[in-house]
Amino acid sequence: MDENEENQNVDAGDELGDDYSEETLPSKTYKVKNGRILATIDDYEAMVQAIDKIMQTERFVYPIYDENYGHDLNDLISKDFEYIQVEAERMIEEALKADDRVEDVTVDSVEKTSQDSILISATVDTIFGQINIEKGVDSN
């Protein structure tokens, strides 16, 4: 390979050099309440809504979403509680960390509220700040 061929194989990232900077795109979206669009929101408020939407959406059910969107928590119904505690934490982390604005997820508690329902509390660290969530799962 001669020198001209080597220069043509330079990685695009190498060409950017010191002038390259990463930019966070705006998270502007519509605020939806009771099925109605009320306004546009951005940053923290948009992140709260995004997390809420992820936690309301069952994974693999709606073809509009890819396989990384939503949660698998309904798979835990009728399982042993010790199994539920371990898997719920993994499932919540997996669902929320699919969003690149989420930095960390800590499941604070998994409580059995009845024979066939649980309540999960978690703290989500995002690029916009910390968000506390609760998610109930039951067989109904």
C-alpha positions, 0 to 999 in steps of 0.5 A: 500500500502506498502513502496515498492509499494510507491517507485515504484510510484515515478514520473520520474521527481522526480528521475532526481533531481538537475541533470536535465537541459532543453536543447534547440534542434538545429533548423537547417533546409534547406534554401529554396529560389525560390523552391531550397535548397541552404544551411543549416541554424540555429537559427535566420535565421531558425526562420525567415524562419519558421515564413514565412512558417507558414504565407504562409500556410493556416490551415487545407488545407494540410494533411501533417500538423497537425491542429495547423500549419498555419493560418486561415486569409482567413476566414476573407475575406468579413467580417466587418473591425472591426471584421477583426481587432480583429480576425486577431490579435488572428489568427496571435498569435494562428498561431505563438505561436504554435511554441514553439520558439515563446515567444510573438506576437504583432500585430502592425497594421491591415490596409484595403488596398482595398475593399477586402484586408488587410495588417497586420504588427506584431512583433514576439519575439522569443528565437532568437530575434525579427522578424517583419512580414507583411502579406497581405490577399485578396479575390483573 
